[in-house]
């Protein structure tokens, strides 16, 4: 069976999951966070190499102050040490998006986590096995991310670089200036969206042009290993022509 190398997930349905159980939105988002860690392990065990998770959009900042505050508390939990258990399993956590919008203490926690990731990178690349990088899994969190914003920033980077080099912008490859390219992540083979909505909501618009879409009515915290395996089987049956 052909296994996708990179999968993007739009984690939708946390609040509806919580409401159906008489819980707060904060508890729903916590359940979604725990599901993300579980799904990352499923994907790694299945042979997937990269997971890009749409965790917080630029539009999410407009939600109620109480909910945004709960999301920030969850970020503090995750970045302080919540993802360390994954890194112990050779799962490398990365961040894309506009981190400048986060409170300063969360920006600091992200930087400290990235230092731990870098230390692990050095350890994983120090000769532990013949090809130590081969079994490292990338979990990329799209936080304060918007696809339109990413394309605008890529255009700005390209223009700035062309001026610096004194060459025409057409001489530079636009895709090289996207955030996912900066982290060495390939375009997603699959985009999965639980929660019942059938749209991408601005998630990786440039990179997902040829991605296969899988939409599910299952709310994200209820997303199961069985459903994930069904998606892999369905993906294996599809013929990808990449626009040809």
C-alpha positions as CSV (number, residue, x, y, z in Angstrom):
1,X,0.0,0.0,0.0
2,X,1.3,3.5,-0.9
3,X,1.6,5.6,2.2
4,X,1.4,9.4,2.0
5,X,4.5,11.2,3.1
6,X,2.8,14.3,4.4
7,X,-0.7,14.8,5.7
8,X,-2.5,18.0,6.6
9,X,-5.3,18.0,9.2
10,X,-7.9,20.7,9.9
11,X,-8.8,20.0,13.5
12,X,-12.5,21.0,13.5
13,X,-15.3,20.2,15.9
14,X,-13.7,20.7,19.4
15,X,-16.4,23.1,20.6
16,X,-19.3,21.1,19.2
17,X,-17.9,18.0,20.9
18,X,-17.7,19.8,24.2
19,X,-21.3,21.2,23.9
20,X,-22.7,17.8,23.2
21,X,-21.3,16.7,26.5
22,X,-22.2,19.8,28.5
23,X,-18.5,20.8,28.7
24,X,-16.7,24.1,28.2
25,X,-15.0,25.1,25.0
26,X,-11.7,24.9,26.9
27,X,-12.3,21.3,27.7
28,X,-13.1,20.6,24.0
29,X,-9.9,22.2,22.9
30,X,-8.0,20.2,25.5
31,X,-9.5,17.0,24.1
32,X,-8.5,18.1,20.6
33,X,-4.9,18.6,21.8
34,X,-4.8,15.1,23.3
35,X,-6.3,13.7,20.0
36,X,-3.6,15.5,18.0
37,X,-0.8,13.7,20.0
38,X,-2.6,10.4,19.5
39,X,-3.0,10.9,15.8
40,X,0.6,12.0,15.4
41,X,1.6,8.6,16.8
42,X,-0.8,6.7,14.5
43,X,0.6,8.5,11.5
44,X,4.2,7.8,12.4
45,X,3.4,4.1,13.0
46,X,1.7,4.0,9.6
47,X,4.9,5.3,7.9
48,X,3.8,8.9,7.4
49,X,6.8,11.3,7.8
50,X,5.1,14.7,8.3
51,X,1.8,16.0,9.8
52,X,0.8,19.6,9.4
53,X,-2.0,20.5,11.9
54,X,-4.2,23.6,11.5
55,X,-4.4,24.5,15.2
56,X,-5.3,28.2,15.2
57,X,-6.2,30.4,12.3
58,X,-5.7,34.2,12.0
59,X,-9.5,34.5,12.2
60,X,-9.7,32.6,15.5
61,X,-8.4,35.6,17.3
62,X,-11.8,37.2,16.8
63,X,-13.5,34.6,19.0
64,X,-14.9,35.5,22.5
65,X,-12.2,36.8,24.9
66,X,-12.8,33.9,27.3
67,X,-12.2,31.3,24.6
68,X,-9.1,33.0,23.3
69,X,-7.8,33.1,26.8
70,X,-8.5,29.3,27.2
71,X,-6.6,28.7,23.9
72,X,-3.6,30.7,25.2
73,X,-3.6,28.6,28.4
74,X,-3.6,25.5,26.3
75,X,-0.6,26.8,24.4
76,X,1.2,27.4,27.6
77,X,0.5,23.9,28.7
78,X,1.6,22.4,25.4
79,X,4.8,24.5,24.9
80,X,6.0,24.4,28.4
81,X,6.5,20.6,28.4
82,X,3.3,19.1,27.0
83,X,5.0,18.1,23.7
84,X,8.2,16.8,25.4
85,X,6.7,13.3,25.6
86,X,6.4,13.3,21.8
87,X,10.0,14.5,21.3
88,X,11.1,11.6,23.5
89,X,9.6,9.4,20.8
90,X,11.6,11.2,18.0
91,X,8.6,13.4,17.0
92,X,10.0,16.8,16.1
93,X,7.5,19.7,16.8
94,X,7.7,22.8,14.6
95,X,5.7,26.0,14.4
96,X,4.5,28.0,11.4
97,X,2.4,31.2,11.5
98,X,2.5,34.6,13.0
99,X,3.8,34.0,16.5
100,X,4.1,37.8,17.1
101,X,0.4,37.9,17.9
102,X,0.9,35.6,20.9
103,X,1.5,37.0,24.4
104,X,5.2,37.5,25.1
105,X,5.3,34.6,27.6
106,X,4.0,32.2,25.0
107,X,6.5,33.4,22.5
108,X,9.2,32.7,25.0
109,X,7.8,29.2,25.7
110,X,7.8,28.5,21.9
111,X,11.4,29.6,21.6
112,X,12.5,27.5,24.6
113,X,10.7,24.5,23.0
114,X,12.4,25.1,19.7
115,X,15.8,25.0,21.6
116,X,14.9,21.6,23.0
117,X,13.9,20.5,19.5
118,X,17.3,21.7,18.2
119,X,19.1,19.8,20.9
120,X,17.2,16.7,19.9
121,X,18.1,17.3,16.3
122,X,21.8,17.3,17.2
123,X,21.3,14.1,19.2
124,X,19.4,12.4,16.4
125,X,22.0,13.3,13.9
126,X,25.0,12.3,16.0
127,X,25.2,8.7,14.7
128,X,22.4,6.9,16.5
129,X,21.9,4.3,13.8
130,X,23.0,4.3,10.2
131,X,20.5,6.9,9.1
132,X,19.1,8.4,12.4
133,X,17.0,11.0,10.6
134,X,14.9,8.4,8.8
135,X,12.7,7.6,11.8
136,X,12.1,11.2,12.9
137,X,8.5,12.4,12.4
138,X,7.6,16.1,11.9
139,X,4.6,17.6,13.6
140,X,4.1,21.0,12.2
141,X,1.6,23.3,14.1
142,X,0.0,26.0,12.0
143,X,-0.7,28.6,14.7
144,X,-2.1,32.1,14.0
145,X,-1.9,30.9,10.4
146,X,-3.8,32.1,7.4
147,X,-3.1,31.0,3.8
148,X,-3.7,34.4,2.3
149,X,-1.3,35.9,4.8
150,X,1.3,33.3,4.1
151,X,1.2,34.0,0.3
152,X,1.4,37.8,1.0
153,X,4.4,37.3,3.2
154,X,6.1,35.0,0.7
155,X,5.6,37.7,-2.0
156,X,7.2,40.3,0.3
157,X,10.1,38.0,1.0
158,X,10.6,37.3,-2.7
159,X,10.6,41.0,-3.5
160,X,13.0,41.8,-0.7
161,X,15.4,39.1,-1.8
162,X,15.3,40.1,-5.4
163,X,16.2,43.7,-4.4
164,X,19.0,42.4,-2.2
165,X,20.4,40.3,-5.0
166,X,19.7,42.9,-7.7
167,X,17.9,40.4,-9.9
168,X,14.4,40.1,-11.4
169,X,11.8,38.5,-9.1
170,X,10.9,36.1,-11.9
171,X,14.4,34.6,-11.5
172,X,13.4,33.3,-8.0
173,X,11.1,30.4,-7.2
174,X,8.0,31.7,-5.3
175,X,7.5,28.4,-3.4
176,X,10.9,28.7,-1.8
177,X,9.6,31.7,0.2
178,X,6.6,29.9,1.8
179,X,6.7,29.0,5.5
180,X,6.5,25.3,5.0
181,X,9.4,25.4,2.6
182,X,11.4,27.2,5.3
183,X,10.9,24.2,7.6
184,X,11.7,21.6,4.9
185,X,8.2,20.2,4.8
186,X,6.8,18.7,1.5
187,X,3.4,19.5,0.1
188,X,0.7,17.5,1.7
189,X,-0.5,14.4,-0.1
190,X,-3.7,14.4,1.8
191,X,-5.8,17.1,3.6
192,X,-8.2,15.6,6.2
193,X,-11.0,17.7,7.7
194,X,-13.2,16.1,10.4
195,X,-16.2,18.1,11.7
196,X,-18.6,18.0,8.8
197,X,-17.5,21.1,6.9
198,X,-16.3,20.7,3.3
199,X,-13.9,23.5,2.8
200,X,-10.2,24.2,3.4
201,X,-10.7,27.5,5.4
202,X,-7.4,29.0,4.0
203,X,-5.3,26.0,5.0
204,X,-2.1,25.7,2.8
205,X,-3.8,27.0,-0.4
206,X,-0.6,27.0,-2.4
207,X,0.8,23.7,-1.2
208,X,-2.4,21.7,-1.3
209,X,-3.2,22.3,-5.0
210,X,-2.8,18.6,-5.8
211,X,-3.7,17.2,-2.3
212,X,-6.4,14.6,-2.0
213,X,-9.2,15.7,0.2
214,X,-11.0,13.6,2.8
215,X,-13.9,15.2,4.6
216,X,-15.5,13.5,7.6
217,X,-18.6,14.2,9.8
218,X,-16.7,12.9,12.8
219,X,-15.8,15.6,15.3
220,X,-12.1,15.9,15.8
221,X,-11.9,14.6,19.4
222,X,-13.8,11.5,18.2
223,X,-11.6,10.8,15.2
224,X,-10.6,7.2,15.3
225,X,-7.7,5.0,14.2
226,X,-10.2,2.9,12.2
227,X,-11.3,6.0,10.3
228,X,-7.7,7.0,9.7
229,X,-6.9,3.5,8.2
230,X,-10.0,3.8,5.9
231,X,-8.6,7.1,4.6
232,X,-5.2,5.4,3.9
233,X,-6.9,2.6,2.0
234,X,-9.0,5.0,0.0
235,X,-5.9,7.1,-0.8
236,X,-4.1,4.0,-2.0
237,X,-6.9,3.4,-4.5
238,X,-6.9,7.0,-6.0
239,X,-4.8,7.8,-9.1
240,X,-3.1,11.1,-8.7
241,X,-2.4,12.9,-12.0
242,X,-1.1,16.2,-10.5
243,X,-3.0,18.2,-13.1
244,X,-1.6,16.3,-16.1
